[in-house]
Amino acid sequence: MALFSRAKGGSETSAEAAPPPRPPVPSLERLPGAPGVDPNGLRGIDEHRDYLISMIGEMRPFGIGLMDASGLTLCESLTSDLNLPIYTSATVAGWAVRAATLAGAGEMNPIILPVVGSVAAGDLPGHPLTPGTAVQVAAGAPVPEGADAVVPFDFGMVVGGEVEFRVEARFQQNLRLAGSRVTDGDRLLGHGAMLTPRALGLIAEVGHDKVLARPRPRVALVTAAKGLIEPGLPLTRLSERYDSTTTLLAASLRDDGAQVYASGILPPDPKVIANAVGEQLVRADLVILVADYVPQLLDGLAGMGAFDLAEVDGFVHPMLFGLIGPDRIPMLTLPVTPVSAYLAYELFGRPLVERLGGQEITEPELVDGQLTSPVESDAVRTQLVLAHSTSAGVRPLPYIGDQGATELSDANTVIFVPAGVGVIPIGGGVVCWVLD
C-alpha cells in the first residue's frame, strides 16, 4: 500500500494554482535516477522516500563486544561451542548409581552397595563410577561418569561404609543432563536476528564475547537557523524561541538506534554550514542538516558532492539530499520547524538510519478514520494535518499560523488530506497515519 498516494485528479490542478517559482538554483552536481514530478513540480512522498533509500547501502559489519551490541542486527549465524549444562549434575542430594544395579530392589529384597566416594557442588566429578558401587553427591554436584541415576538420601540406609537400598532407581532419575538445554553445534541465532538483552545473555552463556554486527549509525545533527536559542539560556528578543527541533530529532534518532553527535546552533550562513558539515564527515555515517532551504545554502555545499533537490508533496520547503565528501556520506536536510522536521524525519530520515543499520524498513501505519470537524484541502499540495484520534473519531488540531512541539505532543495521528478535494466535512472519511 502506498504511503500517501496523490488523489485522483490531483495532476489536473490548474497551472494558476501552482506554487510561485523559486529563485534560481546554483549549479551543482546532480545525483542520478531522480524520480519524476507531477505537473505542479511536486515529487510524491512515496517516490522520494524510495529514492533516498535506494541511494545508500548498509554499513559493513564487524566484530562488536556483547556489552555494546544491544539493539544491533546480527550479521552471522551463531552456533554453540559447548553443551549447556556443561556437565550432568544431581538435582537432589543422594546416591549416584547405575539404575540397572538396583533392578528388583524392594522391602523384601534390599540391595547393598559400597560407598566409594563423595562429590560436593563445585567439585570435579572424580573417577568413573565402578559398576556395583555408589557415590554420595550433593544437589548440583556433577555425577561421576557411568552413573545414570541419583537416589535421594531418604531412600538409602547407611550401614558402615555401605548403603542399603529398598527401592529401584529409574534411568536418568534426578539428573540434569549435560546438553539438555543446548548441545555443542546447536544453532542459537540466525543471520538478521535482533540482538535483544535476552539474545545477548544466551550468547554470553555459551562463551562468545563478540558478535558480527553492523554498528550503530553515527549521525551528525547540524542545526543552522536564525532566532533559535538553546534551552536553558535566556530569551532576549521577542523574535527568539527555544530550539525544540534538535532535541526532538536527537531523541528520535537515539530511539532508532543511532549514535548522535549534535552541534550547537549555527547561524544560517552558507560558509559556516559548509564548514560545520565538512568537519562532521570524519565521524558520521549520516549527516542531518536542520535548516530551511534557500538557494544560497548550496553556495557552500555545491562543491562537496552530488545532490538531489526536490519539491516534495506535503512539505513547503524543498528537500535537499546529497552524497558528500570522499566517502560519499549521505546528507539529509530537514526543515527547522518542529512539526515539519519531525514528520520529514519519520518519513525520510528514519528509513535511512534503518537502511544503514541493516534493519527492516519501518512502514508508517495507516488506518481509516472519520472526522469530528471539517478540514479543507490545498489546491496543489497534500496536507499533513496533526490530529488526535479517539473512539469518537479524528479531531484535527487547530493551526493558527504555526505549530510546535506542544501541538505535536498532543497529536497521536496525522491526517492525510489530498490536494484539490475541497472541504472534507464532519463524518468524512480520511486516511490517518498513526504516530503512537
C-alpha positions in Angstrom: 0.0 0.0 0.0 1.4 3.4 -0.9 2.1 5.7 2.0 0.5 8.8 0.7 -0.7 8.5 -2.9 -1.8 11.5 -4.8 -5.6 11.9 -5.0 -7.1 11.0 -8.4 -7.4 14.1 -10.4 -4.6 15.8 -8.5 -2.4 16.0 -11.6 -5.1 18.1 -13.3 -4.8 21.0 -11.0 -4.7 24.2 -13.0 -1.4 26.0 -13.6 -2.7 29.1 -11.8 -2.8 27.1 -8.5 0.9 26.1 -8.8 3.3 27.5 -6.2 5.3 30.6 -7.1 8.6 29.9 -8.9 11.6 29.5 -6.7 14.8 31.6 -7.1 17.3 30.1 -9.5 19.3 27.2 -8.0 23.1 27.4 -8.1 24.8 24.9 -10.4 25.6 21.6 -8.7 26.3 18.0 -9.5 23.1 16.1 -9.6 22.5 12.6 -8.3 21.3 10.2 -10.9 18.0 8.5 -11.3 15.8 11.1 -9.6 12.0 10.3 -9.8 9.8 12.5 -11.9 7.3 15.1 -10.7 3.7 15.9 -11.3 2.5 18.9 -13.4 2.9 21.1 -10.4 6.5 20.2 -10.0 5.9 18.0 -6.9 7.5 14.7 -6.2 5.4 12.1 -4.4 6.2 11.2 -0.8 6.5 7.5 -1.7 8.7 8.2 -4.6 11.0 10.5 -2.7 11.3 8.0 0.2 12.1 5.1 -2.0 14.6 7.1 -4.0 16.5 8.2 -0.8 16.6 4.6 0.4 18.0 3.4 -2.9 20.9 5.8 -2.8 22.6 4.4 0.3 23.7 0.9 1.3 24.1 -1.0 4.6 27.1 -0.3 6.7 29.8 -3.0 6.8 29.6 -5.3 9.8 32.5 -6.1 12.1 33.1 -7.8 15.5 31.4 -5.9 18.3 31.7 -6.7 22.0 28.5 -8.0 23.6 28.3 -5.0 26.0 28.0 -2.7 23.0 25.8 -4.9 20.8 22.3 -4.4 22.3 19.8 -3.4 19.7 22.0 -4.2 16.7 21.3 -6.7 14.0 23.3 -9.9 13.9 25.2 -10.5 10.6 26.1 -14.1 11.1 24.6 -17.4 12.2 25.8 -18.3 15.7 26.2 -21.9 17.0 27.2 -23.2 20.4 30.7 -24.4 21.0 29.7 -26.3 24.2 26.9 -28.2 25.9 24.6 -26.5 28.4 24.6 -27.6 31.1 28.3 -28.4 30.6 28.1 -31.5 32.8 25.4 -33.9 34.1 24.5 -33.0 37.7 22.3 -34.2 40.5 19.1 -32.3 41.1 18.8 -33.7 44.7 21.3 -34.8 47.3 21.7 -38.5 47.3 23.5 -41.5 45.9 24.8 -41.7 42.3 24.3 -45.2 41.0 23.7 -47.2 37.9 20.0 -47.8 37.7 20.4 -51.3 36.5 22.3 -52.1 39.7 19.1 -51.6 41.8 16.8 -53.6 39.5 14.5 -55.7 41.7 15.3 -53.8 44.9 12.4 -53.7 47.4 11.4 -54.3 51.1 11.9 -58.0 50.7 15.0 -57.7 48.5 17.4 -55.0 49.8 20.4 -54.3 47.7 23.6 -53.2 49.4 26.3 -51.2 47.6 29.7 -50.0 48.9 30.1 -46.2 49.0 33.3 -45.4 47.2 33.4 -41.6 47.4 31.6 -38.3 47.6 31.2 -35.2 45.3 30.2 -31.8 46.6 28.7 -29.0 44.5 31.5 -27.3 42.5 33.8 -30.4 42.7 35.1 -32.2 39.7 33.2 -35.5 39.1 36.2 -37.7 40.0 36.8 -41.2 38.7 34.1 -43.0 36.7 31.6 -45.0 38.7 32.6 -48.6 39.2 29.6 -50.9 38.5 28.0 -52.2 41.7 29.1 -49.1 43.8 27.5 -45.8 44.9 28.9 -42.3 45.3 27.4 -39.7 47.6 26.6 -36.5 45.7 25.3 -33.1 46.8 22.5 -31.3 45.0 24.0 -29.6 42.0 27.2 -31.7 42.1 28.5 -33.3 38.9 27.8 -37.1 38.9 30.6 -39.5 38.0 30.8 -40.8 34.5 28.8 -44.1 34.4 26.2 -43.0 36.9 22.8 -42.7 35.3 20.5 -42.1 38.3 20.5 -40.4 41.7 18.6 -42.0 44.6 17.7 -39.4 47.3 19.3 -39.9 50.8 15.9 -40.7 52.3 15.7 -43.9 50.2 19.1 -45.3 51.3 20.3 -46.5 54.7 23.9 -46.2 55.5 25.5 -49.2 57.3 29.2 -48.6 57.9 30.8 -47.9 54.5 27.8 -49.3 52.6 24.3 -48.1 51.7 21.2 -50.3 51.6 18.5 -49.6 49.0 14.9 -51.0 49.2 13.7 -49.1 46.1 14.6 -49.4 42.4 16.1 -46.5 40.5 14.8 -45.2 37.2 17.1 -44.4 34.3 18.2 -40.7 34.5 16.3 -40.2 37.7 17.1 -36.9 39.4 19.6 -35.9 36.8 20.1 -32.6 34.9 21.7 -33.9 31.8 24.7 -32.3 30.0 23.4 -30.7 26.8 19.8 -30.9 27.8 19.3 -27.1 27.1 21.9 -26.5 24.4 24.1 -29.1 22.6 27.5 -28.4 21.1 26.8 -27.3 17.5 23.2 -26.2 18.1 22.2 -23.1 16.1 21.5 -20.3 18.5 20.6 -17.3 16.4 20.3 -16.7 12.6 21.6 -14.0 10.4 19.4 -10.9 10.8 18.3 -11.6 14.3 17.8 -8.6 16.6 20.3 -8.6 19.5 18.0 -8.1 22.4 19.2 -8.4 26.0 17.9 -11.9 26.2 19.7 -12.9 23.0 22.9 -11.4 24.3 22.5 -13.3 27.5 22.3 -16.5 25.6 25.3 -15.7 23.5 27.3 -14.9 26.6 26.2 -18.1 28.3 27.8 -20.2 25.7 31.1 -18.3 25.9 31.0 -15.9 22.9 32.4 -12.5 23.7 31.8 -10.8 20.3 29.3 -10.9 17.5 29.5 -9.9 13.9 27.1 -6.9 13.6 26.6 -3.6 12.0 27.4 -0.8 14.4 25.0 1.9 15.4 24.8 4.5 12.6 26.7 7.7 13.7 24.5 10.7 12.9 25.8 14.2 12.9 23.0 16.6 13.6 23.8 20.1 12.5 21.3 22.9 13.2 21.5 26.3 11.4 18.8 28.8 12.0 18.2 32.4 13.0 16.5 33.2 16.3 16.8 29.7 17.8 18.1 29.6 21.4 19.4 26.5 23.2 17.1 25.5 26.1 18.5 26.8 29.4 19.6 30.1 28.1 17.5 33.3 28.4 15.4 34.7 25.6 16.4 38.3 24.9 14.2 39.2 22.0 10.6 38.6 21.0 11.8 37.0 17.8 13.7 34.3 19.6 12.4 30.9 20.5 13.8 27.8 22.1 15.2 25.1 19.9 12.9 22.1 20.4 13.7 20.7 16.9 17.2 19.5 17.7 16.1 17.8 20.9 13.2 16.2 19.1 15.3 14.8 16.3 18.1 13.7 18.6 15.7 11.7 20.8 14.1 10.2 17.7 17.5 9.2 16.3 18.5 7.6 19.6 15.2 5.7 19.8 16.0 4.3 16.3 19.4 3.1 17.5 21.7 5.8 16.2 24.6 7.4 17.9 24.0 11.1 17.8 26.5 14.0 17.6 24.6 17.3 17.9 26.3 20.5 17.1 25.4 23.8 18.7 23.0 26.2 16.9 24.8 27.8 14.0 23.9 30.9 12.0 22.3 30.2 8.7 25.4 31.3 6.8 26.3 29.0 3.8 30.1 29.1 4.5 29.6 28.3 8.2 27.2 25.5 7.4 29.6 24.0 4.8 32.5 24.1 7.3 30.4 22.5 10.0 29.1 19.8 7.8 32.6 19.1 6.4 34.0 18.8 10.0 31.4 16.1 10.8 32.2 13.8 7.9 35.1 12.1 9.7 32.8 10.7 12.4 29.4 10.5 10.6 27.6 7.8 8.6 24.8 10.2 8.0 24.5 14.0 8.3 21.2 15.6 9.1 21.2 19.3 8.4 18.3 21.2 10.1 18.0 24.3 8.0 15.3 25.9 5.9 16.4 25.6 2.3 17.4 28.8 0.4 19.3 28.7 -2.9 22.3 30.3 -1.1 22.6 27.2 1.0 24.1 25.4 -2.0 26.8 28.1 -2.4 28.9 26.4 0.2 27.8 22.8 -0.3 27.8 22.6 -4.1 31.5 21.5 -4.3 31.2 18.9 -1.6 29.4 16.2 -3.6 26.3 15.3 -5.7 22.8 16.4 -4.7 19.1 15.9 -5.2 16.8 18.9 -4.7 13.1 18.3 -4.9 9.8 19.9 -4.0 8.1 17.0 -2.1 4.4 16.8 -1.8 3.2 17.6 1.7 6.1 19.8 2.6 6.5 23.6 1.9 10.3 23.7 1.9 12.3 21.9 -0.8 14.1 18.7 0.3 17.8 18.6 -0.2 19.7 15.3 -0.2 23.3 14.7 -1.1 26.2 12.2 -1.1 29.1 14.3 0.1 32.8 14.1 0.9 35.3 11.5 -0.4 33.3 8.7 1.2 30.0 9.8 -0.2 28.4 10.3 3.2 24.6 10.8 2.9 23.3 14.2 4.0 19.6 14.9 4.5 18.2 18.4 5.1 15.2 18.8 7.3 13.1 21.9 8.0 13.6 24.0 11.1 10.1 24.0 12.4 9.5 21.1 14.9 6.4 19.6 13.2 7.7 19.6 9.7 11.1 18.4 10.9 9.6 15.5 12.9 7.3 14.4 10.1 10.0 14.6 7.5 12.4 12.6 9.7 9.7 9.9 10.3 9.2 9.6 6.5 12.7 10.2 5.1 15.2 10.1 8.0 14.3 7.0 9.9 14.4 4.8 6.8 18.0 6.0 6.1 19.0 5.1 9.7 17.4 1.7 9.4 19.0 1.1 6.0 22.4 1.9 7.3 21.9 -0.4 10.2 20.7 -3.3 8.0 17.3 -3.3 9.7 13.9 -3.8 8.1 12.5 -0.5 6.9 9.6 0.6 9.2 6.4 1.3 7.2 4.1 4.0 8.6 0.9 2.6 10.0 -2.1 3.8 8.0 -5.7 3.5 9.2 -9.1 4.8 8.2 -10.8 7.4 10.3 -13.8 9.8 10.4 -13.5 13.5 11.0 -15.2 15.2 14.0 -14.6 18.6 12.4 -14.1 19.6 8.8 -10.7 20.1 7.0 -10.1 22.0 3.8 -7.6 20.7 1.3 -4.9 22.8 -0.5 -5.4 23.2 -4.3 -1.9 21.8 -5.1 -0.3 20.1 -2.2 -1.2 17.2 0.1 -1.6 18.4 3.6 -0.3 16.5 6.7 -2.6 17.7 9.5 -1.9 16.9 13.1 -4.8 15.3 14.8 -6.0 13.4 17.9 -7.8 10.2 17.3 -10.2 8.6 19.8 -13.1 6.1 19.5 -15.3 9.1 18.7 -13.3 10.0 15.6 -10.4 12.0 14.4 -10.1 15.7 15.6 -7.8 17.9 13.6 -5.7 20.1 16.0 -6.0 23.9 15.5 -3.5 25.6 13.3 -3.1 29.3 13.9 -0.1 30.5 12.0 2.3 27.9 13.5 2.5 24.6 15.3 5.3 23.4 17.5 6.3 20.6 19.9 3.3 21.5 22.1 0.8 20.5 19.3 3.0 17.6 18.3 2.8 16.2 21.9 -1.0 16.4 21.8 -1.2 14.6 18.4 -1.3 10.8 18.1 -2.1 10.7 14.3 -1.7 12.7 11.1 -4.5 13.2 8.7 -3.6 12.8 5.0 -5.6 15.5 3.2 -5.3 15.0 -0.6 -4.9 18.1 -2.8 -7.8 19.6 -4.7 -10.7 17.8 -2.9 -12.1 20.9 -1.3 -13.7 20.6 2.2 -13.9 17.2 3.8 -17.0 17.5 6.1 -17.6 16.2 9.6 -18.0 12.4 9.3 -16.0 12.4 6.1 -13.5 9.5 5.7 -9.8 10.2 5.9 -6.6 8.2 5.8 -4.7 8.6 9.1 -1.0 8.0 9.8 -0.7 6.6 13.3 2.1 8.3 15.3 1.8 6.3 18.5 
